[in-house]
Amino acid sequence: MATKTEEILEQLKQLTLLEAADLVKQIEETFGVDASAGGGMVMMAPAASTAAAAEVVEEQTQFDLILEEVPADKKIAILKVVRSLTNLGLKEAKDLVESTPKPIREGASKEEVTEAKKQLEEAGAKVTIK
């Protein structure tokens, strides 16, 4: 059996680059594998597992809270909430509130952005979570 694999290896060494690429393509189609995986490993990709993998959607764990709109009559209340959420100084928080849409929190947990959204909406702001 070792001689058979040695013969195949010798034949592979004699292939041109185009022939080797064609061989890889044929192996992928014939055996249902993907040779493009990192580290030079060939990954098996049977039809059943690829269909199941397509159905699996990664759950988002990090969220951004975007301040969309600030009504003029609610600006001061919203400014106070923004300052408490971001620890920005008065001028920085004012600039942020006046230049909407702007992110208030980035890469935060769902609970954190939900609570911040609630506070901002109670103050009169329009916010979105992305």
Secondary structure, 3 states (H helix, E strand, C coil): CHHHHHHHHHHHHCCCHHHHHHHHHHHHHHHCEECCCHHHCCEECCHHHHHHHHHCCCCCCCEEEEEEECCHHHHHHHHHHHHHHHCCCHHHHHHHHHCCCEEEEEEECHHHHHHHHHHHHHHCCEEEEC
